[in-house]
Amino acid sequence: MLRLLQIADDAGSITVVAWEGEGAGRAVNGVSSTYDLAMQAIAAGRSIASQIAVLGYGADVDVKAAARKGRVGLPISHPDPAHFVVAGTGLTHLGSADGRDKMHKAAQAEDKPTDSMRMFLLGVEGGKPKPGEVGAQPEWFYKGNGSQLKSTGADLVSPAFALDGGEEPELAGIYLIGPDGTPFRVGFCLANEFSDHVTERGNYLWLAHSKLREASLGPELLIGDLPDHVEGTSRIRRGNEVIFEKPFLSGEANMSHTIANLEHHNFKYDIFREPGDLHVHFFGTATLSVSHGIKTQVGDVFEIDAAPFKLPLVNTLAVASERPVAIKKL
């Protein structure tokens, strides 16, 4: 399976590398970024793979050595991060309602399904429509823009006011909006959607606040179809100890929605079809350390890996300094 990476050299210049997952990758000629490559492909009416074949290859690149040296960046980026929309959907995976339901039942005296469970069941019942039909609308959230995205090896920085900084091991889709407003799916990557679960637990109406956090994307952009079953591992290291390690499942076989249904409900809004914009859409997860009683600390290391991705996504939890907000009158 073809993968695209953005790898920096000693001077910081970016090379787009095409890699099959084994052996050396190959530099793609004639492009300065994955974004540039995707824009060229759309303009030419070609697939990414066909556009690479037209451009040809340059030097071989040792991808794993570059990863060890910390030279692998985000798999795609926008020249203006404000035009890279970061959003996602939750309660999309089988079993994903359990942790959320426990959070919200504690604050609900009545013995009836929580809003989270009702939303999950809507997906189970109607999230996989027949081709050509529109399925159930999922939960949706906004996380920010491209300035919030971190590459593997970088710190995930929680705001000073946050009550928690917890991992969310997921898959994400990357999309580029064409000149006529058509969304093109570029590929898929590993992701850590990183949220404040303690704030969310306080009141489910604070979900929007809890999601306005940084997030990270894995080093590889997988081109083509995603396998129906994706199985990986999410772990947290604290010093020399692994304090959490659980499998996580994704792919449509483990989801209550089809990816096409999630895509439809994101891009049905005109505002998300602005030509030239990039989008990353987090597809959700059912595996959270907070559901197992883990309280993360500064310095904890999040590790996420899953086949068919060959390189892990690794980030360290940090906390920002206090930054008082001063509002001035004009």
N, C-alpha and C positions, 0 to 999 in steps of 0.2 A: 504494500500500500504506500502511495506517495505521501510524503510529509514535507512541509515547508518550514524552515527556520530562518530567523534573522540573527546572524552571528557577526559580532564586532571584531575588527582586527586591532593591532596594537595602537593605531592612531584613532580608533573609535569609529572608523568607517564601517558601514553596514553592508554585508553580503547576504543576498538571498540564496539559501542553500536548499536544493531538492535532495531528499534522502529517502531511501527505501526501508530504512530501519536497521540495516546491517551494513558493515563495511563503511567506506567513505561516502560522504555526501558530495554533491557537485554544485559549484557556484553557477547560478543562472545568469547568462549574459544579458546586458541591455536593460537592467532594472536596478533601481536604487532602493526598493523596498517591496515587501509583499503587497502592500497597497497599490504601488505602481504596477506590479505584475497583474493584479486583479483588474485594475482599470484598463490596462492594455487588452486583456482577454475580453472584457465586455465590449470595448470599442471595436475589436476585430470579429466579434461574434463567435469566439472560440471558447472551449473549456480551458481551465488552468493548464492541464497537462498538454493540450494541443499548443497553447501559446508558448510553453516552455520548449516544446519540440521545435517550434519555429525560431525561437531566440537562440537555442543551443546552449552548450555548457562551457564553462571555463575550467578553472583548476579544481582538483579534488580538495575536499575539506574534511578533516578528522573531527566529526561531530562530537564524539564522546570526549575527546581531548579538550575541545572548546568548552564543553559543559563543565568539565573539571576545573577549568581556568576561569569560570564565571563569565564567559563571553557570549552566552546565549541569552538573547533578550526576549521581549514579547514576540509571539509569532507573527503579529501584525500590529501596526500602529497607524495613526492618522497624522498628517503634517500639522493639523490643528486639533489638539485633544478635545476641544469643545464640540467637535463634530464626530465624536466617537461616543455613542449612546450606550450606557451600561444598564441593563435591566434583566429581569428574570421572572420565573414563575415558580410557585411553591405548591406543595400538596399534590405533586404530579407523579410520585412514585408509590408503588404498592408498599404499604407500611409506613409511608411518610407522615400519616396523620397521628400516629401514636404519641410521639414526643410532643407535638403541638397540642394535642387534645389534653394531655396530662397538665401542661402549662396552664391552659385556659379553664379547665374544670376546677382548679383550685380557687379560681376567682368567681365561680358560678355556683350559686346555692341550689338552683333548680336542677332536677334530675332529667335533663333533656340533652340531645346532641348539641355540642358546641358549634359555633359558626364554622370553625375549622373542620370538624368532622362532616358537617353538611356540605362544605365546599369539596372535600375529598370525595364524598359519595357521589356528588354531581359528576366528577371526573370519572369515577369507576363506571357509572351508568351511561355516560354520554361523551366521554373524552376520546373515544376511538371511532369516529363516524366512518361511514362508507365513503369511498372516493367520490368527490364532487359535493359532499354534504358538509355542513358546518356543525362541529360538535360543541360540547359544553364549554362555556367560558371559564378559564382557569383563574386562580388568584394571580395577580400581577404586581410587581413592585419595581421601583426605580432606584438605582444605586448611585448614579452620578454620571460623570463623563470620563473620557480616557485618562485624565489626570489621576484618577483613582486606581488605575491598573498597575500592578506590579509583576515583574518577571520572576522566574524561579531564582532563588538565592537572595532576593531582596527581603527587607523587613516588611511585615504587614503592621502598619502603625494605627493603633486604636486611639481615638481622641481622648484627651485628658478627662473629659466629662463622662466617658462611657462607663457602664457598669460591668461590662464583660467584653471579651474579644474571643469568639469561638469560631472554629473551622466549620466549613460546609463542603465536603468533597463532592464534586459534581462534574458533569460534562457541560460544555457550553458550545453554542453555535456562533459562528462569525459570519456577518452579512455585510454586503456592500450594495448601496443603492445606486442603480444605473442612471444614466442621463434622463430617461423618461419616467423615473420614479419606480422602476421595477426592482424589488429586492432580489439579490443574488446570494445564495448561500455559498460562501467561499470554502468552509470546512468546519471541523470540530476540534476542540482542544480540551485537555484536562483543566480543571478550575478549582479554586478555593474561594467560595462566595463570601466567607468571613462576615459574621454578623454579631450583633449584641443581643444575645438570647435572654439575658436578665432584664434588659429594658423591655423586650417584647413580652416576657412573662408578666411584667407588672400590669400591662393592659394591652390587649390585642390591638387596640387602636393606635398603639405606639409602634406597630410593625413598621410603618413607613420610616420612623426615626431610626429603628434598629438596623435598617438596611442601608442607611447612608454611611457606608464605611468603605474602606479600600477593599480590593479583591485582587486575586492573582490568577494569571493564565499560565498553563503549562507551556513548555518550549516548542512543542510540535503542533503544527496545524495540519490535521489529517484531512487529505483531499479525497472526496468521494463519499460513498455511503457509510454510515455508522453501522457496525454490527448490531443485531437485535439484542444480543446479550453482552454486556460489558461488566466485568467483575474486577474490582480493585481492592486496595487496602488503604485505610486511613489510619495514621498513627501519630502520636504526639510523643516527642522525646523531651525529657527534662534532665539536663546534664547527661549522664551516662545511662539513665533509666528510661525505658519505654513505659509511660504511664497510661497509655491508651492505644489499643490496636484492635480494629474491627474491619471486617469486609464491608464494602459497599457495592451495590448493584445499580446499573443503569442500562440504557438501551430500551427500546420499545417493549421488549418482552417483560421488562420489570417496571413498566410505567402504566399509569392509569390514563394517560393521554398519548396520542400520536405526536410525533415532533411536528408534523404538518399542521395539526390542530393548534399547537402552541404558537407556531409561526403565524398562522392566519390571525389569531387574536392579538398578536403584537403588531403586525403590519397592516391591519385593517384601518389603523389610524393614519390619516394623511400626514400628520406631523412627523411620523416615523418613516416617511418615504421621500425624504429630501435628497435630491441627487448629490452624490459624492459622499454622503454620510456613511460612516461605519457603525455597525451595531454588534454588541456581544450580548447574547441571551443565555442566561443560566437556566438550565433545565430542572434543577431541583435535586434533592437527595433524601434518603431515609435514614442516614447514619450521622448522628451527632454525638460528640463526646459529652456535651452538657446533659443529654438524656441519661447518661450513665454516671452522673454525679461528679464529673470532672470540672474543676474550676481552674481555668488557664492562668498562667503567670507570665510576666515579662521574661523573655529568654526561652520560652517553650518553642520547640521547633515542630512545625506541621509538615508531615510528609504524606503525599498522595501519589499512588502509582496504580496503573491499570493497563492491562492489555486491551487493545493493540498498541497503545502508546509505549515507547521504548524508554523514554527518559522520565524521571519523577518530577513532581512539582514540590519544591521545598522552600519554606518561608519561616522566618523567625518572628515571634510576637514582640512588638515594641509598643510603647505608649508615648504619645506626643506631650510636649510641655504645655502648661496652661497658657491659653491665649485669650485674654479677656476681649470681649467684643465691644467696641466703642461705636455707638451710632451718633453721627453728627448731622446737624441740620444744615441744609443749603439755603 
